[in-house]
Amino acid sequence: MSLSVEFIIKESVLLVRLEGELDHHEATNLREEWQAQLAQNQVGHVIVNLEKLTFMDSSGLGVMLGRYKEIQAAGWEMVICSISPEVRRLFDLSGMFKIVKLVDNEDFALQMLGVAS
């Protein structure tokens, strides 16, 4: 299975919905598409919905960490939501949740960032 990516803009928030498998084959494309979305749109905060992501390896984690650093450096916030158990284990082992917030769902993440869903 490959990776399906959906980018949605809600006010100043970029929603990134991932479905499928994020591995080293898909990581470069995702990074480039995500950076293009950030550059082209007037957005700041980012919500990454991982509900339908079934697999992620360390290269996917690298994409997440890289975007987190870019977003944080610009003074914005990145939030992860709706994470699948398989992917959550990788995030837990990596210590990512020590720096990136995890919330239950997209609606809560939008409210937390001041956007009415």
Buried (B, 14 or more C-beta within 10 A) or exposed (E): EEBEBEBEEBEBBBBBBBBBBBBEEBBEEBBEEBBEBBEEEEBBBBBBBBBEBBBBBEBBBEBBBBBBEBBEEEEBBBBBBBBBEEBBEBBEEEEBEEEBEBBEBBBBBBEBBEBEE
